[in-house]
Amino acid sequence: MAELHAEHSGPLLNFLLGLTNGERHAAEDLLQETMIRAWRYLDRVPEDHEGSRRWLFTVARRVTIDAVRMRQVRPAETNLLDLTRMPTADDTTDTVVAADSLRRAVGSLSDAHRTILSELYFRGRSARETATRLGVPVGTVKSRAHYALRTLRDALVLTA
C-alpha cells in the first residue's frame, strides 16, 4: 500500500485538484478516500504500474462524483443574522432588544444544537474538530449547525 501511494499519490492529487477547481483541501480529502478504497480492495488493484494507475484514477473520479452528489442533496446553509447593518451609538434600545431576542432564541435550542453552535462559532472549531470532540460524524455536526441556525433565524425574524 505504501508503494502504491508513493507511486501514484502525486499524479492523483494533481488530477483531483483539476476536478475540484484547485481546492487543495477538497482534493486531499478525495485522495485520502481514494487510497482508503484502494486499501479496502487491495486484492482488486492490478499489479502492473499502468493498470494500477488507471484503476486508481477511475476510483478517484467515482469518489469525486459521489462527493458532488452528496453535496447537492445537502440543504443550503443559512446565515444567522444580516451583518450588513451595524448598529450606531443611537441604537442602544435596539441592541438591548436584539440581544434579549437572541438570548431567548438560543435558549430555545436543544442542548445538541446549542453545543454545536458553541463549538463552531464561539470556540472557533472546524466541523471536523467539533465532530472529533463530540464523537459524532462530521455530517451530523453540519446538519445540526444548519438546523440550529435556521431555527435561530426563524425565531429572530418572528421577533423583529
MODELLER restraints for C-alpha pairs under 7 A, 6 or more apart:
rsr = mdl.restraints
at = mdl.atoms
rsr.add(forms.Gaussian(group=physical.xy_distance, feature=features.Distance(at['CA:1:A'], at['CA:39:A']), mean=6.66, stdev=0.5))
rsr.add(forms.Gaussian(group=physical.xy_distance, feature=features.Distance(at['CA:8:A'], at['CA:53:A']), mean=6.62, stdev=0.5))
rsr.add(forms.Gaussian(group=physical.xy_distance, feature=features.Distance(at['CA:12:A'], at['CA:31:A']), mean=6.90, stdev=0.5))
rsr.add(forms.Gaussian(group=physical.xy_distance, feature=features.Distance(at['CA:12:A'], at['CA:57:A']), mean=6.69, stdev=0.5))
rsr.add(forms.Gaussian(group=physical.xy_distance, feature=features.Distance(at['CA:13:A'], at['CA:27:A']), mean=6.31, stdev=0.5))
rsr.add(forms.Gaussian(group=physical.xy_distance, feature=features.Distance(at['CA:13:A'], at['CA:28:A']), mean=6.73, stdev=0.5))
rsr.add(forms.Gaussian(group=physical.xy_distance, feature=features.Distance(at['CA:13:A'], at['CA:31:A']), mean=6.25, stdev=0.5))
rsr.add(forms.Gaussian(group=physical.xy_distance, feature=features.Distance(at['CA:16:A'], at['CA:27:A']), mean=5.07, stdev=0.5))
rsr.add(forms.Gaussian(group=physical.xy_distance, feature=features.Distance(at['CA:17:A'], at['CA:23:A']), mean=6.28, stdev=0.5))
rsr.add(forms.Gaussian(group=physical.xy_distance, feature=features.Distance(at['CA:17:A'], at['CA:24:A']), mean=6.25, stdev=0.5))
rsr.add(forms.Gaussian(group=physical.xy_distance, feature=features.Distance(at['CA:17:A'], at['CA:27:A']), mean=5.29, stdev=0.5))
rsr.add(forms.Gaussian(group=physical.xy_distance, feature=features.Distance(at['CA:20:A'], at['CA:26:A']), mean=6.72, stdev=0.5))
rsr.add(forms.Gaussian(group=physical.xy_distance, feature=features.Distance(at['CA:20:A'], at['CA:27:A']), mean=6.25, stdev=0.5))
rsr.add(forms.Gaussian(group=physical.xy_distance, feature=features.Distance(at['CA:30:A'], at['CA:60:A']), mean=6.93, stdev=0.5))
rsr.add(forms.Gaussian(group=physical.xy_distance, feature=features.Distance(at['CA:30:A'], at['CA:63:A']), mean=6.63, stdev=0.5))
rsr.add(forms.Gaussian(group=physical.xy_distance, feature=features.Distance(at['CA:30:A'], at['CA:64:A']), mean=6.56, stdev=0.5))
rsr.add(forms.Gaussian(group=physical.xy_distance, feature=features.Distance(at['CA:31:A'], at['CA:60:A']), mean=6.91, stdev=0.5))
rsr.add(forms.Gaussian(group=physical.xy_distance, feature=features.Distance(at['CA:34:A'], at['CA:59:A']), mean=6.15, stdev=0.5))
rsr.add(forms.Gaussian(group=physical.xy_distance, feature=features.Distance(at['CA:34:A'], at['CA:60:A']), mean=5.36, stdev=0.5))
rsr.add(forms.Gaussian(group=physical.xy_distance, feature=features.Distance(at['CA:34:A'], at['CA:63:A']), mean=6.70, stdev=0.5))
rsr.add(forms.Gaussian(group=physical.xy_distance, feature=features.Distance(at['CA:38:A'], at['CA:45:A']), mean=6.95, stdev=0.5))
rsr.add(forms.Gaussian(group=physical.xy_distance, feature=features.Distance(at['CA:45:A'], at['CA:52:A']), mean=5.68, stdev=0.5))
rsr.add(forms.Gaussian(group=physical.xy_distance, feature=features.Distance(at['CA:45:A'], at['CA:55:A']), mean=6.70, stdev=0.5))
rsr.add(forms.Gaussian(group=physical.xy_distance, feature=features.Distance(at['CA:46:A'], at['CA:52:A']), mean=4.83, stdev=0.5))
rsr.add(forms.Gaussian(group=physical.xy_distance, feature=features.Distance(at['CA:77:A'], at['CA:146:A']), mean=5.83, stdev=0.5))
rsr.add(forms.Gaussian(group=physical.xy_distance, feature=features.Distance(at['CA:78:A'], at['CA:146:A']), mean=6.90, stdev=0.5))
rsr.add(forms.Gaussian(group=physical.xy_distance, feature=features.Distance(at['CA:78:A'], at['CA:149:A']), mean=6.75, stdev=0.5))
rsr.add(forms.Gaussian(group=physical.xy_distance, feature=features.Distance(at['CA:78:A'], at['CA:150:A']), mean=6.38, stdev=0.5))
rsr.add(forms.Gaussian(group=physical.xy_distance, feature=features.Distance(at['CA:80:A'], at['CA:149:A']), mean=5.64, stdev=0.5))
rsr.add(forms.Gaussian(group=physical.xy_distance, feature=features.Distance(at['CA:80:A'], at['CA:152:A']), mean=6.78, stdev=0.5))
rsr.add(forms.Gaussian(group=physical.xy_distance, feature=features.Distance(at['CA:80:A'], at['CA:153:A']), mean=5.45, stdev=0.5))
rsr.add(forms.Gaussian(group=physical.xy_distance, feature=features.Distance(at['CA:81:A'], at['CA:153:A']), mean=6.95, stdev=0.5))
rsr.add(forms.Gaussian(group=physical.xy_distance, feature=features.Distance(at['CA:101:A'], at['CA:156:A']), mean=6.58, stdev=0.5))
rsr.add(forms.Gaussian(group=physical.xy_distance, feature=features.Distance(at['CA:101:A'], at['CA:159:A']), mean=6.91, stdev=0.5))
rsr.add(forms.Gaussian(group=physical.xy_distance, feature=features.Distance(at['CA:102:A'], at['CA:156:A']), mean=6.83, stdev=0.5))
rsr.add(forms.Gaussian(group=physical.xy_distance, feature=features.Distance(at['CA:105:A'], at['CA:152:A']), mean=5.73, stdev=0.5))
rsr.add(forms.Gaussian(group=physical.xy_distance, feature=features.Distance(at['CA:105:A'], at['CA:155:A']), mean=5.96, stdev=0.5))
rsr.add(forms.Gaussian(group=physical.xy_distance, feature=features.Distance(at['CA:106:A'], at['CA:114:A']), mean=6.91, stdev=0.5))
rsr.add(forms.Gaussian(group=physical.xy_distance, feature=features.Distance(at['CA:106:A'], at['CA:152:A']), mean=6.76, stdev=0.5))
rsr.add(forms.Gaussian(group=physical.xy_distance, feature=features.Distance(at['CA:109:A'], at['CA:148:A']), mean=6.94, stdev=0.5))
rsr.add(forms.Gaussian(group=physical.xy_distance, feature=features.Distance(at['CA:113:A'], at['CA:144:A']), mean=5.76, stdev=0.5))
rsr.add(forms.Gaussian(group=physical.xy_distance, feature=features.Distance(at['CA:113:A'], at['CA:145:A']), mean=6.57, stdev=0.5))
rsr.add(forms.Gaussian(group=physical.xy_distance, feature=features.Distance(at['CA:113:A'], at['CA:148:A']), mean=5.46, stdev=0.5))
rsr.add(forms.Gaussian(group=physical.xy_distance, feature=features.Distance(at['CA:116:A'], at['CA:141:A']), mean=6.58, stdev=0.5))
rsr.add(forms.Gaussian(group=physical.xy_distance, feature=features.Distance(at['CA:116:A'], at['CA:144:A']), mean=6.93, stdev=0.5))
rsr.add(forms.Gaussian(group=physical.xy_distance, feature=features.Distance(at['CA:116:A'], at['CA:145:A']), mean=6.19, stdev=0.5))
rsr.add(forms.Gaussian(group=physical.xy_distance, feature=features.Distance(at['CA:117:A'], at['CA:145:A']), mean=6.20, stdev=0.5))
rsr.add(forms.Gaussian(group=physical.xy_distance, feature=features.Distance(at['CA:119:A'], at['CA:125:A']), mean=5.76, stdev=0.5))
rsr.add(forms.Gaussian(group=physical.xy_distance, feature=features.Distance(at['CA:119:A'], at['CA:130:A']), mean=6.23, stdev=0.5))
rsr.add(forms.Gaussian(group=physical.xy_distance, feature=features.Distance(at['CA:120:A'], at['CA:126:A']), mean=6.15, stdev=0.5))
rsr.add(forms.Gaussian(group=physical.xy_distance, feature=features.Distance(at['CA:120:A'], at['CA:127:A']), mean=6.84, stdev=0.5))
rsr.add(forms.Gaussian(group=physical.xy_distance, feature=features.Distance(at['CA:120:A'], at['CA:130:A']), mean=6.99, stdev=0.5))
rsr.add(forms.Gaussian(group=physical.xy_distance, feature=features.Distance(at['CA:127:A'], at['CA:138:A']), mean=6.04, stdev=0.5))
rsr.add(forms.Gaussian(group=physical.xy_distance, feature=features.Distance(at['CA:127:A'], at['CA:141:A']), mean=6.21, stdev=0.5))
rsr.add(forms.Gaussian(group=physical.xy_distance, feature=features.Distance(at['CA:127:A'], at['CA:142:A']), mean=6.70, stdev=0.5))
rsr.add(forms.Gaussian(group=physical.xy_distance, feature=features.Distance(at['CA:128:A'], at['CA:138:A']), mean=5.61, stdev=0.5))
rsr.add(forms.Gaussian(group=physical.xy_distance, feature=features.Distance(at['CA:131:A'], at['CA:137:A']), mean=5.60, stdev=0.5))
rsr.add(forms.Gaussian(group=physical.xy_distance, feature=features.Distance(at['CA:131:A'], at['CA:138:A']), mean=5.17, stdev=0.5))
rsr.add(forms.Gaussian(group=physical.xy_distance, feature=features.Distance(at['CA:131:A'], at['CA:141:A']), mean=6.10, stdev=0.5))
